[in-house]
Amino acid sequence: MRFTAEHERRPTGVFNALRADSRRIVLTDESVRYHLRLSSVEVATIAVVNLEQLTRTGWRTVQTVWRRGAAADTVGTVRLDSGATEIRCRATVSGSQSATPSLPVDVRAAPPVLILLSMGGWWGGSPPQPDGPANAEAAQLEERHGIRVDPDRCRLRGIPSGLIQTLVTNQNVQCNDLCSDSCINFIEHLALRLHEDEKLADVVRSINGSCSDRTSIDAMNNTVIIGKWENSELEAIRPPGITTWEQILDGHRIAGGREVIMVGQSHGGAKFAGLTRESDGHWRWGNDLNVELFVSWDSADLFGGVSSVGDRPQTVLAFYQRADILPMQNGNHIVEATEEHNLTHLFSHNAIPRSQFVHDKTVTFIRDAVSNIRRRQRNGDSATFRLTAAGAPIERIESLRIGPCHLAHAAPTASGPVLCLIPRSDDVLQIRRITEHGLIGALIDERPLAGGYRSAASCQVGADTYLLLVQQLTGLSFDNDRSIIFKLDANGAISTRHYPQNQAEQTSGPLRGAWDFAGSFQINGRQFLAVASTNGELKVVEVSAAGSLTAVADPTSFGLFGLLSLGDITALAFHQTAGRAYLLTGHHAISVRRMKADGTVDAVTWQDNSMTFLLESIDAIQVVPAVDGDVVFVGLSTGAVRVLRFHPDGTLGDTVHNKWADGSGRKVVVTYVIGGNAYAFVVDRAT
């Protein structure tokens, strides 16, 4: 039984294969297309095959994909539930069951986008339809409807002059009834294009609710609402009892929605601008709602064209002209416009909303806005990278929403490394599985802790793993301890609290005190744990085969930086290679010192003066063996991460990677090796 699947990323429509060695982010309104192949023996013996998804409650059947009697090859599509982390196929054979290898996924709720389309024009209903042929000629369009286009000027500007022909027929040219079955206007045309052609919204609704919703099961989980300028609380003489845009926005916020796109034509655009200009005092949703895109189609009111929509919209697309004799039908330059098209003498006020160019450009911006919103939903505050042979973090295999963390550390266990985290959201130590492909897996264990733990180290002695957590805050109670060592079992779960085991050990033990950094190293089979503070104080303890701790006398009597001032330590790490162990420390530069076999500090092997940065300090240091040699990850206070070669003699070499900075701030960096590959896990640092 062979099971493969691919994920359709919307709105691009591109399918990407699901792979065991990377976790694809799938939104709940996106399809997973699967392909199940059975051998001739399996076709004869298997009764049924179910596609399953793994959530917090366990494996659950999503869909039956094959029954006896069906073809050996089966393809289909399925949508998954938010929170699913793996999918697989499970077959039932004579009462027993077998499953295919699972494919990792990260299923997230699709962010609902509210797309508001507001037109200007008549108060309500439709004006009398003109006499004439079914397709209005240019002279008739200009004379009776004010629809004028200058093809020559358009050609000189490189702008297509065509109008959407269905919008200039006698039946539709003056259609003003958004629920009429006998005509369609430009706002409805745009709404149906977004719904039916672009699949950008699964619901199209009239704001007044007087006509049936248009729905689709194949489109994205967004809603288009069409209405008019009179549907605004800013309109003092609006019809009584009419639903307003403000009420629609209230409902969107109450339902948990945040993202909004506005397209306004003429007076409809002016009313939207009156909302988004916070200086007018009408925006009442604060930061609960985000106007991702504002599109203005020659927006104007009785006093003239709209020149500002405020700073609330993230992107502004504007079309305007200034050749009409009526101020209320002249748009204006909008100061916040991201992209703007002055169509004066090219298209008249009434031609702009019927222009193919205007519609095409608007749809492109809406598609991009929806894509940006969904891209943010796919983003995370952590990323896992598979390193290249040279040690560069090029291939991102996972992006999770763990939340900024105070601490992250990879600890070795008998069954492989596990990831230890303390998220900012709560002071709970989480221990999570790391899969054979380097992905962050299921929760193994968790333990509530007092606040203040900011660094961790671990070591494996025989079959036991010891996890050291150090606390920056001081505390007097046993539960608010400053340094804790947990013993982990072979699977990474906490088995016992190893240190301190009593009040006396807390107050007089070898790791007593508040510390900023923790580390571990091994020399000649001897295992050491170390703690340090920003003022240069270092304490080292040896861990015996039985787990007892013995302090190393005076590991350094001169401070970590020699002649440099104390208090310059902002990062610390240990690394062993070629039978030697090294201590790396950083502030505005990196220093490397060799460690002696007895656990004390030896000579400086590297003092990096070329990496001095006046505006950024070194925030994290991690060293990991890559295929082509060891590399050191240097996390800077700006959020950038640089990767340098680490030579066996304790010196640093060439820069391997120097292009990684996402602008979101400080990082916690964790490196580990599993299955012969090196990985880097990076998460936002809690502040």
QUIZIQUI-V269249 format. One record per residue. N is the residue number from 1. PSI is psi in whole degrees, -180 to 180 (none if undefined). Layout:
# QUIZIQUI-V269249
N,PSI
N,PSI
This chain:
# QUIZIQUI-V269249
1,118
2,126
3,121
4,159
5,157
6,155
7,134
8,114
9,121
10,149
11,7
12,-29
13,9
14,135
15,132
16,133
17,137
18,134
19,151
20,-24
21,12
22,151
23,114
24,138
25,123
26,130
27,154
28,-17
29,18
30,145
31,146
32,119
33,124
34,159
35,117
36,127
37,130
38,145
39,169
40,-36
41,-43
42,-38
43,-35
44,-22
45,-28
46,135
47,-44
48,149
49,127
50,140
51,129
52,153
53,146
54,122
55,-173
56,-27
57,2
58,-169
59,137
60,140
61,130
62,-41
63,140
64,121
65,-13
66,140
67,156
68,133
69,-15
70,169
71,156
72,-30
73,126
74,131
75,154
76,179
77,155
78,150
79,143
80,162
81,147
82,135
83,-11
84,140
85,-16
86,153
87,155
88,173
89,137
90,128
91,146
92,121
93,109
94,44
95,-21
96,165
97,149
98,152
99,151
100,161
101,141
102,155
103,124
104,141
105,165
106,94
107,124
108,151
109,132
110,132
111,120
112,127
113,129
114,116
115,112
116,127
117,117
118,132
119,159
120,-144
121,-149
122,164
123,-49
124,166
125,-157
126,142
127,166
128,138
129,136
130,157
131,165
132,-177
133,164
134,-37
135,116
136,137
137,163
138,-40
139,-41
140,-39
141,-42
142,-44
143,-45
144,-24
145,-1
146,27
147,106
148,138
149,136
150,98
151,-34
152,-47
153,-38
154,-42
155,-41
156,-33
157,-7
158,28
159,126
160,137
161,-3
162,144
163,155
164,112
165,-33
166,-17
167,-4
168,16
169,158
170,-31
171,-35
172,-14
173,-31
174,27
175,122
176,1
177,111
178,-6
179,6
180,137
181,-10
182,-5
183,164
184,135
185,-176
186,-32
187,-43
188,-41
189,-45
190,-43
191,-45
192,-32
193,-44
194,-35
195,-50
196,-43
197,-47
198,-16
199,33
200,-10
201,138
202,-5
203,133
204,128
205,143
206,139
207,-30
208,-6
209,20
210,-2
211,160
212,145
213,147
214,128
215,158
216,138
217,-7
218,-11
219,174
220,159
221,63
222,160
223,131
224,129
225,127
226,141
227,-161
228,175
229,-28
230,-13
231,50
232,137
233,-13
234,-11
235,107
236,-30
237,37
238,155
239,142
240,140
241,4
242,141
243,139
244,159
245,-37
246,-39
247,-37
248,-43
249,-38
250,-47
251,-37
252,-43
253,-44
254,-36
255,-1
256,4
257,158
258,-34
259,135
260,139
261,134
262,132
263,118
264,135
265,132
266,-123
267,-28
268,-40
269,-36
270,-40
271,-41
272,-43
273,-35
274,-26
275,-48
276,-19
277,102
278,-24
279,-23
280,-14
281,19
282,-10
283,115
284,11
285,1
286,-135
287,8
288,-30
289,144
290,120
291,96
292,-35
293,137
294,122
295,125
296,121
297,87
298,52
299,132
300,156
301,-163
302,-21
303,-1
304,-168
305,150
306,126
307,-7
308,141
309,6
310,-179
311,-2
312,-45
313,137
314,-35
315,141
316,123
317,127
318,140
319,134
320,163
321,158
322,40
323,7
324,148
325,-16
326,126
327,-36
328,-4
329,26
330,122
331,-161
332,165
333,131
334,122
335,-29
336,5
337,131
338,-42
339,135
340,144
341,113
342,110
343,22
344,129
345,-4
346,-51
347,140
348,172
349,-43
350,-11
351,-30
352,-48
353,-4
354,5
355,131
356,-39
357,-46
358,-44
359,-45
360,-45
361,-40
362,-45
363,-40
364,-45
365,-38
366,-44
367,-44
368,-38
369,-45
370,-41
371,-42
372,-43
373,-44
374,-31
375,-40
376,-36
377,-29
378,-22
379,161
380,176
381,8
382,159
383,140
384,130
385,138
386,126
387,146
388,174
389,-32
390,-10
391,10
392,139
393,77
394,-44
395,108
396,123
397,-6
398,146
399,112
400,157
401,79
402,-28
403,151
404,143
405,144
406,-30
407,142
408,138
409,140
410,121
411,138
412,143
413,173
414,-26
415,9
416,170
417,150
418,156
419,126
420,127
421,148
422,97
423,157
424,-29
425,-27
426,154
427,68
428,125
429,121
430,136
431,120
432,147
433,145
434,123
435,172
436,-18
437,11
438,4
439,154
440,121
441,-149
442,159
443,129
444,-45
445,160
446,152
447,122
448,142
449,161
450,164
451,166
452,-3
453,122
454,-4
455,152
456,157
457,163
458,160
459,156
460,121
461,106
462,-129
463,-3
464,143
465,132
466,124
467,118
468,128
469,131
470,148
471,132
472,-29
473,150
474,155
475,153
476,-27
477,158
478,-36
479,-21
480,55
481,162
482,-39
483,131
484,140
485,123
486,142
487,128
488,145
489,-174
490,-25
491,-4
492,-1
493,151
494,123
495,-46
496,161
497,115
498,-33
499,139
500,151
501,-7
502,175
503,-37
504,-41
505,-30
506,-42
507,-21
508,6
509,168
510,-16
511,18
512,151
513,169
514,134
515,158
516,-27
517,154
518,151
519,171
520,153
521,165
522,135
523,127
524,41
525,-4
526,134
527,134
528,147
529,149
530,150
531,152
532,162
533,167
534,-17
535,7
536,-2
537,135
538,136
539,132
540,137
541,146
542,139
543,119
544,173
545,-27
546,-4
547,3
548,152
549,130
550,125
551,138
552,123
553,127
554,66
555,-31
556,134
557,4
558,12
559,158
560,-24
561,9
562,-113
563,-17
564,155
565,148
566,157
567,6
568,6
569,120
570,-7
571,151
572,142
573,155
574,153
575,139
576,138
577,144
578,39
579,5
580,157
581,144
582,148
583,123
584,130
585,157
586,155
587,-93
588,2
589,171
590,133
591,143
592,131
593,142
594,143
595,142
596,165
597,-22
598,4
599,7
600,165
601,136
602,-153
603,159
604,130
605,-17
606,129
607,107
608,107
609,-10
610,-11
611,30
612,124
613,123
614,-31
615,2
616,147
617,165
618,125
619,-24
620,146
621,131
622,140
623,139
624,141
625,122
626,179
627,-43
628,17
629,165
630,148
631,152
632,128
633,127
634,111
635,126
636,159
637,-18
638,-9
639,-12
640,151
641,125
642,147
643,127
644,153
645,143
646,114
647,154
648,-21
649,7
650,15
651,159
652,148
653,-142
654,157
655,126
656,-38
657,132
658,33
659,15
660,105
661,122
662,0
663,4
664,3
665,-164
666,152
667,153
668,128
669,131
670,134
671,150
672,164
673,132
674,138
675,29
676,0
677,148
678,144
679,155
680,127
681,126
682,130
683,149
684,138
685,131
686,138
687,none
